[in-house]
Amino acid sequence: MPLLTSTAARRALPSPYDSRTLSDGPHTLTAQVIPLSGPTQIIQAPFTVQNRPSVTATTPTAGATLVPLDTAIAAEVALPNPGTGVASNTLNPSTVQLYQTLSGTMVPGTVNTSAAGDIIVYQPAVQLTASTKYTFVITEAVTDSSGVPFIPYTLIFTTGTTTSLLPTPGVTFSKAVVYNGATISTLLIGPDGKLYAASLDGNLRRWRINATGGLTQLETYTGLAGRAIIGLTFDPGNPQVIWISHNDPIPFENEVYAADFTGQVDRLTLSGTGFVGTLQPYLHGLPRSAKDHLSNSLAFGPDGLLYLTQGSNSAMGAPDSSWNFRPERLFSAAVLQIDPRQTPPVTGFDVQTETYFADPGTYDPSLPNAVLKVYAAGVRNAYDLLWHSNGHLYIPTNGSAAGGNTPADPMGTVPAVNNVRTQDDWLFDVRPGKYYGHPNPLQGRYVLNGGNPTADADCGEVVAEGNRNGYPVGIAPDLDWTCPAHNFGRNRSPNGVIEYRSTTFGGSLRQQLLIAEYSAGDDIIAVSLNADGTVNQVTQAVAGLINPLDLVEDRRNGNLYVAELFDETGEGQITLLTPMP
């Protein structure tokens, strides 16, 4: 899932050689502040308190050399206090820092965590200097959501001379913020040429687009206020009908977990001259994780059916503490196929498949004319999906942070594994009936990603790393699993995806995938394709964004609009990217 950043107030750092008393649940300790060569002091505890959260591994690793100049720093964390995550309101450039080791020059950047609060990521706002030693610091001012401070951590690494991604040749966009306000989750340009935006506050907004790409005449539809809207797409057969996926709100830190089976898809038929219409529930009872793996984006396929990406309920297929021990459901971690041609009852089709508390779930997708079916299984948390003009369905997907659990199969041939290492983010070229690596016992899928079939390096293998566990050699992947179309690496959080259709830039960007990377990267990457739909090359089209979540193209001129999400407390913006000659 996308990472969620913080704009919290900063906490003052101690002066050199202060003594500090730290409250840590039932424990109290006195720590001494030790000055470093950089601008931040590190609290060094005289002993380890068992229930203090800590950093367990980083990318890059300690002492790494030849680190790319466009690197982000990702810190995996241990969270010993049940039900807690990293407190995002303690993450800011004062509590998490990156600086040149020798000169002490600070590197500006953005720091954030994930929805589960199980990682800390620092994305520099500028390219690092070549062949230079850097120090990354997490101070004790960072806490878990119960207020327990982290054990301070220091990482030192040295850059190389190259970047991990080359700029997209001949492609340059100018940037201008055209909206500030709500947490915009999805952008769409309608048949009427207006820009539509869904948001996590449950409101839909739309604007007229002026000659320079600016937004005017804001109108708001409030019929779903209080819900978290993600999916938004117009019906190809009726330009007055918008299909919408929405969910129980995303809980903030220390709030009650969201209820399961509260995802829904509705149909809004516009009427009149204002932003008004008739809202018809189409289906309800979709699964819902305890946090922010949701009923995500919607897209019509070339077959006229509607497709939905449904997030997982767990980190890696088996219940875990980060996700409130919620099990996977029949429709979770999947691409779902919806038949939009059926006539729903007044309250919509009930598609709940399992009993939840006293509410029985009896929906059976195997029945004839079922309105909802599993199209492809094992897609962990795909924010967006794209039916490309080449006929392929491309889906960028977020892998899990470390610490998740996998299920055992009932035959005893696939063992359960606990405390698994971080999984990569993938681009899938999705085919019907196939499996894409996230286990779900109710779908009969048990092996995480590529398993560990041989002692050699295998595609998508799940092996031990540091203090994290993996499969023993000999665990073959699921028969329906295939290698992903592209590996983004760890902690990139690829989310919004479009096919660029304009002939700007001499047509060089036309038909490439543009994907917003929310976390490490803070950019838009361009993915060029071969004639058979496989990935040819990946480059960086736009750098220097702030947590970009979704994007849309105005095909009339090649302009891009990007939704940037500052945090989950109600702040975001839309940035206009205009092609430059």
N, C-alpha and C positions, 0 to 999 in steps of 0.2 A: 504494500500500500504506500501511497504517497507519504513522505515525511511531513511532520507538522512543526513549524518553527515557532520561536518565542520572541516577543517584544517586551519582555518583563523588565522591571527596574533593576539596575545593577546593584550589586552588593559590594561595599567597600572592602578592599584588601587590607590585611594587617601590615603594620610596619615591621622592619627587620628585627628579628630576635625577640619579638613579642612572645609571651606565653599565652596560650589560648585554651580555654576549657570548652570542650565540645560535648553537647548532649546527644547521645546515640541510643535512643530507646531506653533500655534499663541500664545502659552503661554510661560512664563518664570517663573521659580521658583528658590529659593535658598534653598539648602538642607544642612543639617549638617551631617557629617560623624561620626557615633557612633561606637567605637571599640567593638568587641565581644571577647569571650574567645578564639576563634579559630583564624586562620591566615588571615581572610578576614574581611574587614569593610563593614558595610551595610549603604547605603544612606537612611536616613529617611526623607521623605518629610514632611513639616509642614502642607500640605493639599493635597488632592487628585485632580489631574488634570484629567478631564474626558476622554481625548483622550490618556492617557498613557495605554499601555497594562499591564496586570496583571495576576497573578496566581489565579485561582478560586478554585482549589481542587488538592489534591495530593494522590498518592498511594505510600507508606502507608500514612495514615491520620496523622494529627498533634497530637502528644502525644501518638501515637500507641505504644503498647508493644508487646512482643513476635513476633516481626517481623522476618521472615525467614532470615537466614544468607546469602542466595544467592539472596536477594531481589534487584530489580532495583527500582529507584525512578522516578516516572512519574508525571509531573506537567501539569494539564490542564490549558489552558490560555484563557483569554478574549482579543480579538483583535478589539478595537473600531474603528480603522481607516480602512475604506473600501478598499478591495483589497490587504490588507497586510497579512503577516504571520510572524512567528519568523524568524529573519535574521540569517540564519545558519552560516554566517561568523562572528557572534559575540558569537558563542558557542564554548567554549574551557575550559580546566581545570582551567583557571584563572578567568573566569567570572561565571562559575557554579561549585560549589565545594561541596565535602562531606568530613567531618572530624569527628574524635572522639571528642565529646563535651568537655570532661575534659582535655585530653592531647593535643588536637590540632593536632593530627597525621592525615595527609592527607590520603585519600583513592584514589588511582589512578583509573581512569576509562575513559569511552568514553561517550561523551555527543552528542546528536543529536536531530533532529526534524523530523516531518513527511513531506510528499510531499506537503501537504497543509499548512505546517508551523503552525500547530495548537496544538502542544504539545512539551514539553521538557522532554527528557528521559536521565537519568544518569545511566549507567550500570557500577558498580564497576568491576575492573579487578581482584580483589581478594575477597575471602570470608570474610564477616564481622566477627568481634570478638563477641563471645557469651556474652549475658547479659551486653551489653555496650550501652551507650547513644551516639547517632550520631546527628550531625547538618548538614542540607542540605541548601545551600545558592544559590540564584539566585541574582546576583548583577545588578545595573543599567547600567552596561556595556553591558548587553544583550538588544538588541533593536528589534523593528519590522522592516520589510523590507523598511519602509520609513524613518528609522533612529530615531524614537521616543523611548526613553529608557523605559524599564520595571520598574514598581514600585517594588523595591527590596522585596524579600520574604525569610523568614527563616522557616524551618521545623525542628522539633526535634522529634526523635523517639528512641525507645529502642529495641534492638534485643532480641530474645529468644535464644534457644539452638539447633534448628534444621533447616534443609534446606527444601525448598518447593519441591525439586526434589531429589530423591536418585540417585546416580551414577548407570549406567547400570552394573549389576554384571558381573565380569570377562572380561570387555571390556576396553582396553586402547589403545590409538593411540599416536604415536609420531608425531610431527609437523615439517614441513620444508617448507619455502616459495620457490616456484619453478618458479614464474613469478611475476614481478612488472611492472605496466604500465597502460593500459587502464582500464576503468570501465567495467569489465566483467559481463555480465548479465546472461548468461546461459552456462552450460558445458555439453558436450556430448562426449562419446567415440563411434567412428564410427565403421562400419563393418571392416574397415582396421586396427583397433587397435590404431588409432591416437586419441589424445585429440583435440576436436573441441570446440571453444569458440566464442559465440556471444558477442557483446559489444554495449554500448550506443553510440559509435561513428559511428556505421553503418558498421564496418569491421568485417569479420570473420577471426579467426586465428586458425591454427592447428599446432600440434607438434607431432613428434615421441616420444614415451615413452621409456626411456632406462631401463636397467635391475633393477635399483634401484628406479624407479618411476619418475626420473627427466625428464625434457622436453628438447628436442633438435630439431634442424632443423625447426625453425619457418617459416611458410608460411602464407601469408595474402591474403584474397580475398577482394577487395575494391569496388565491383560492387554496393554496397548499402551504400557507405560512405555518412555520413550526416544524415542518418536515425537512429532511435533507435530500435535496434533488440532485441527481447525478446525470441520468440519461435524458436526452432531449433529441427528438428527430421528427421531421415532418413526414407525413404519409405521402408516398409518391403518387397515390391515386387521388389525393384530395389536398390541395394546398391550404385548406382551412383547418386541417386536423394535425395536432401535435401529439406525439406519443411521449410519455413522461415516466421515468422510473424514480421512485422516491422511497424514503426509509425513515424509521425512527431517528431522531437527531443523534449526532455523534456525541457521546458523553465526553465532557471535559475531565481533567484530572480530579480524582476523588469524588466523582459523581457515580451514581448507580449505573451499572452496566445496562446496555440496551437490551430490550426483549427480543427473543428469537422469533422468527416467522413474521416479521413486521415489514418486509419488503413488498412493494406494490407497483403495478404498472397501470397507468390511467390514460385515457384518451380525452384531450381537450379540443373541442370544436369551437373555433373562433367565430364571433358574430359581431355585427355592429361596426362602428368606426373606431372605438377605443379598444384597449387590450382587455376584452371581456370574452366570455364564452361559456359553454356547457361542459362540465367535467364529468366524465363517465368512468367509474372504476372498471377496469378490464380484468385484471387478475390480482389476487392478494394471497398472502400466506407464503411468500418467498422467504427463504432462510435469512438470518441476520446474525452476524457475529456480535460478540459483546462490545466490540470497539468499532473500527471503521472499515472493515471489509463488508461491502454493501452489495445491493443490487445496483450494478454500475451502469455502463453505457449501453445505448440502444443503437441499432443500425439495421436498415432493411437490406436484405440480400437480393441478388439478381433473380431469385425464385419468387420474390414478392412476400416472403416470410420475414418476420422480425426476429432479430438476434440480440441476446442480452448476455453480458458478462456478469457472472455471479461470483462474489468473493468467497474465500474459504472461511470456516469457523475456527480454524486452528493455525498454528505456525507451520506444521509439517505433517498433518494428517491424523495425529492422535491428540487427545485433550492435553492442554498444558496450562500452567498458571498464568502466563502472560495474556492468554485469551479466555480466562475465567473457566477453564476446563470444559468448554463447550464442545460437544462432539460434532463431527461433520454430518451433514444432512444429505439426502439423496440428490438435491439440486445444488449443493454448495460446491465451490471450486470447479466450476463448469461453464461452458458456453451453452446457453439455453436457446431453444428454438420455439418461437411463439407463432401460432396461427392467428393473424389479425382479422381473419374474415368471418370468424364465428360471432354469434350474437350472445353477449354475456347476460347473466341475470342482473337485476338492478344493483346488487352489491358486488358484482363481478364474480369471475370464476374463483373458487377457493382451491388453491393448489398446494396447501400444506400437506406434507407427506408423512410426517411423524407426529406422535402425540407430544405436546408440550404442556407440562402441568396438567390441568384438567381439560385442555382443548385437544380433542382427538384430530389427528391428521390422516385422512383416508384417500387422498388423491393418488391415482394410479396412472402414470404416464404411458403405460403399455396398452391401455385401452384404445379401441378404435376411435379416431377423430379426437384424440387428446389434444387439448389446446396448448399444452406445454410439454416439451420433451428435452432430454439431454442430447445436444448435438455433438459435443466433444467433452471429454472428462479430463480432470486433473489440471485445469488451468487455475493456478493458485489464487492470484488476485490481479486480474487484468482490468485496469481502469477504463480502457478504451478498446475499440476494435475498428477495423477498416476493411471493407470490401473494395479491393483495388480494381481498376479498370481491366487488369489482366485476368480477373476472375478468382484470384486468390484471396483468402481471408487472413489478414495479418493482425496479430495480437501481441503487443508488448506486455510483459507480465513481470510483476514484482516477486522476486524470491524472498525467502524468509531470513530474518536475522538469526544469529546462533541461539541455541538453547532449546529448540523444539524437539518434539518426540514423533516417532513414526510407529505405525501399528504393525502387529504381527498378523500373518494370515492364519486362518483356522487350521490349515494342514500342517503347520509347523515348519514350512520350508522357507518362509521369510521371517526373520527375527524382528522383534521390536527393538528400536534403538532410541535411547534417551540422550538428551544434551548433544544434539547434532550441530555441526559447524554451520556457518553462514552459507546460504545457497545463492548462486548467481541469479541475476536478472536475465530473462530470455526474450527473444522475439520468436514467436511461433507462426508457422505457416499452417493454419489449422485445417484439418480434413475431418469429415463426419465420421464418428465412431472411434476416433483415435484417442490416445491417452497422452497427456502432456506433463506428467511427473508429480502431481500433488496427490498423495494417497487419500482414498476415501473408501472405507470398508463397505458402505452401503452401495457403492458402485462396483464393488468387487476388485478394487485397485489397492495394492498394498506396498508396492516398491516406490520409494522416493527417487524421482528423476532416473538416472541411469544405473542405479544399484552399484554393484562393484563386481562385474563379471570376471575380470582377470587381474593378475598381478601387475599388468602394464597399466599405463594411463588410458582410461576409457572415457568416452564422451559422457558428460554429466555424472561422473562417478561420485558416490557419497562415501568418503573415506575419513578416517580419523585425522584430526589436525590439532596439535597442541593438547589442550585438555578436553577437546570435543571428540565425540565418538562418531563412528561410521560403520558401514556394513563390513562383514568379513569377506574375503575374496570368495567368489563363487556365487554371489547373489546377482542373478541375471535381471535385467530390466523387464518390465511388463511387455508382453508380446506386441501390444499396440503402441509402444513408445518408440519415438524416433528422435534423433538429435535435433535440437532447435535450429531454426534458420540462422540465428545470430546470438552470440553471447555478449551481453553488454558489460559483464563483470559484476562486481559486488556493489551494492548500495547506490546504484544509479537512479533507481525509481523511475523507469520509463513509463509515461502515462499517456497523455493525449497524442493521437496519431492522425495524420491526414495524408492524402496523396496530393502533391502540388500539381495543379493543372494549368497554370498560366504559362504563357510563352515568354514572360520576362526573362531577363538574363540570357537572351538568345535561345531560350528553350532548354538551356543546360540543366535546369532543375526540374523540368517537367517530368511527371510520373515517378519522381522519387518520393519515398516516404519521409515525412518530417515528423520527428518524435520529440516531445518535450521531456527532458530529464529533470525531475523535480529535486533530487537530492544532490549527490555527487555529480558535478557537471554544471547544474544551473544553466542549462543551454538547450538549444534545439539542434539535433543531429539530422543529417541527411543520409538516407540509405538508398543507394542506387541498386537496381535489380538487373539481373540477366534476363534473357529472352524466356527462359523456363521458369522465371519467378524466384529463383534463388538470389541470395544477396551477393552483390558484386563488390561494393565498397561502402565504407561508413566514414563520413566526414562531419565536421562541425559547421553548421550553417549560421548559427547565432550564438554568441557567448555573452556572459555578464548579465544574465537574467536573475530574478529573485524567486526561487521556488516556482518555476513555471509548471502549471498543472494541465492546461488544455490549450488548444489553438485551433484557429479556423482561417481559411483563405477566402478573401474576396476575389473570386475568379475573374471579375471584370478588370482588375488591374494588378493582381498578384500581391496585394497587401495582405499582411498577416495580423491577426489579433490574438494576443496571448493573455490568458488568465494567470496572474501571479498571486499566490496565496501566502500571505504573511504569517498567519497563525490561525488556530481554530477558535479564536475569540471574537471574530467578526471583522477582520481587516483583509483587504485584498485590492487588487487593481487590474485594469486592462491596459496593456501596452500595445500600441500600434507599431508595427514594423513595416516600413515602406521601402520597396526596392530602390537601390541607388544605381545610377548609370555607371 
